[in-house]
């Protein structure tokens, strides 16, 4: 089956949509997290690439553990603790193959929540009152399908069927995930994201807003997952131009309004 990348040089840079099929991008923990490291946020990284950062109060910990020989190529993890050195109150994990722009937006929202709590009497990191529909309603406005099951879960699938978000709306078993997302074929996903119960819905909403953003992601052709390229649109290609015509992308859907930072 043909795809928009067929006549492009593998090293050429392109801008692509939808985001969930774009590939991981440049794996740089320091810029992906974008914390104020000069303001008391410790950051450390080993020669092997494993990295960690902490909030000044040590209640937030975020790590990157590359495992290039395993499916998912490693893990990005956010742990939130009600008190330092206690078991996590909630956790988010992303496969290392998740687009880094999605991770950056979640960590930016995490920093926003942290600073809001620090300068107010709120505790939204552990008592967030954001309604679940704020995380999934924007998916429906862009044509994602919606399926509700009697086991307490509802699933939202992308229009092309190569990604989804699952929400456990009935809290009958808090040991299971509250939210789960993936991209690619379910039997062999490009990446997976997992949100435990207790995770602020505000962070899930930041994730889904980034997931469906109509701002294209910049990738080289060789870094875009091969098996789902037929479902990608190429925005304005940049860099080395191939011989012949580059397939034009249809215009992206209208932007979705979201939380103002």
N, C-alpha and C positions, 0 to 999 in steps of 0.2 A: 504494500500500500504506500502511495506517495505521501510525502509530508513537506511542510514549508522549508525544511532545512536541506532538502535533497541536493540542491545545487550550490550550497554554501561551503566555503572553506571551513574545515574543522576549527581553525584558530580564530575565525571571524567572531567579533562581538556583536550580539544582537540584543534587542529588548523584547521580552516575551510575556505573554499572558496565556492562560490564567496562572496565577502565582504558584498554586499548589503543585504544578507540574514542571516548574522551572529548574529544579535541581538545587543543591545546597548553597552554592556561591562560595565566597572566600571565608574560610573558617579561621577567624581571628577573635579569640575570646575577649580581648581587651576592648575592641571596638564593638563587638556584638553586644556586650553588656553595657558599655557606655556609662559606667558609674563614675562619680566624682572622686577618683582615686587620690587626688591631692587633698581631699577633705576627710580623711580618716577611713577610707574604704580600702582595706588591704587587698592586694592582688599578688598572686604568685603563679608561676608557670615553670614546669620542669622541661628539661631538654627533650623529653619524649612528647611534649605537647599537652600533658595533663595540666589543667589550670583550675584555680579557685579564687573566688572573691567573697568578701564578707562585709556586712554592714558594720558600722562602728559599734553598735550595741551587741553584735554577734548573734542576733536573732534571725538574720537572713544569711543564707549560704547558697552560693550558686557555683556549680562545678562543670567542667568539660573533661570528659574521659574518652579520648580517641581510641578506637579499637578497629583499625582499618581492615582486619581480616574477618570481621564478623558482620552479619547482616545489620544494616543501620549504621555501620562504621563507627559506633560509639554512642555516647549519651551526653546530653546536656541536662542538668538537674537543678531545680530550685527547691530548697528546703526552708521552711519557715518554722521557727521554734518560739513558743510562748516565753521561754526563758533560755538563756545560753546553756548549752550542753545537755539539754533535755531532748527526748524523742521529738521528731518533727510533728507539728500539728497538721500540716498539709505539705504536699509535694507535687511538683510538676516535672515530668520528664519528656524530653524530645529526643528522637533519634538524631544522630549527627548529620543525617542526610536531609533534615528539615531545612527549608530555605532560611538563611540566616536573618533575612529581613523580618520574618515572623518572630523569631526569637528576640531580635532587637526591640520590636514594638512591645512585646510582653515585658521585657526587662525595663523598658522606659516607663511603662505603666506601673510596674512594681516599685520603681524609684519614686514615682509620683505619690503612690499610696503611702510609702514609707515617710516621705517628707510631710504629707498631709497629717499623718498620725503624730509625727514629731512636733508639729507646730499647732496642734489642737488637742482637744480631749477625746478625740475619736480613736478607735482601734480597728480600722477597716481591714487591716491585714488578717484579722481573726474574727471580726464581726461585721462583715460586709453585707449590706442590705440590698445590693443590686439584684433586681429580679432576673430570673433566668432568661426571660424572653428578650432581654436586651442583648444577649449573646446570640440567640438564634433567629430572631425576627428579621434581621438584615439578610440572612441567607434566603429566606422565602421571597423577599422582594426582588432577588436576582434569579428567581426561577428554580431554586433547589427544590427537590421533591421532599415530602414529609411523610413518614410512616410511623404510626404509634402502635406499640404492642402492649399486651396485657401484663407483660413481665415488668412493667415500670420503666421501659425505655422508649425513647423516640429517636428516630434516625433521619438525618437530612443528607441527601445525596446531591452531588454536583450535577448540573445539566447534562454533562457528557458521561456521567457515571464513573468517573475515575478519581473519586475522593468523597469524603463524607465526614460528618460530625455526629456522634452518638451521645445523647444526654440521658442520664438516669434520673428521671424526675421523681420517682418514688424511693425515698431513703429507707429501704427495707434492709439493706445490707451495706453498712458504711465501709466495709472492707473492700468493696468493689469500687471501680472508678466512677466519679460523678460525670466526667466528660472524657470522650475519646475521639481522636481525629486521625485520619489517614489520607494518603494520596497514592494513586496508582490502582492496580488490580488488587482486590482484597486478599487474594492468595499470595501475592508477592508485592506488598506495598513499597513505594519509594521511601516513605517515612511514616512514623506514628508519633502522636503526641498524647500524653496521658495526664489527666488532672484528677487528683484525689478529692474525696469529700473534704470540705473545709476550705478548699481553694477559693479565694475571693472571685465571685462571678465577674467583677470588674476586669480581672486579668483574662478570663475566658473571652469576654467581650472584646478586649483589645486584640486577642488572638484571632477571633473570627473576623473582626474589622480589617485586620491586616491580610488575612487569608483571601478576602473577596475584594480587596482594593484594586482599582483599575489603573493604578500606577505600575507600568511594566517593570520587570526585573532585568537587570543587565547580566548577561551570561555569555560565555563563549559557546559556540555550537557544540564542541566536544564535551562540554560539561552538562548539557541538557540530556536527561534520561531518554534513551533511545526508543523504548517500546511504546511510549505514549506521545511521541512527537506529533502524531497525526492530529492530536487534539489541541495543539498549541497554535497561537497566533503570533506572528512575527511583527512587531512594531518596527519603527525605523531602524534598519540595520546600520551598524557603524563599523569602521575599520575597513579591512580589505574587501573589495567588492568582487564577486565572481563574474564570470562571463555569462551573458544572458540576463534574463529578467528575474528579479526576486519576487516570489508570490506576495501579493499585498494582503495585509491583514484586514478583516472587516473591522469597522469602528467598534471600540469596546463599549459595554453598557454604561449607562449614566452612573456617575459616582453616587455612593450611598452615604448619607449623612451619618456622622458618628459622634462620639464624645469629644468635646473640644478640650484640648490640653491647655 
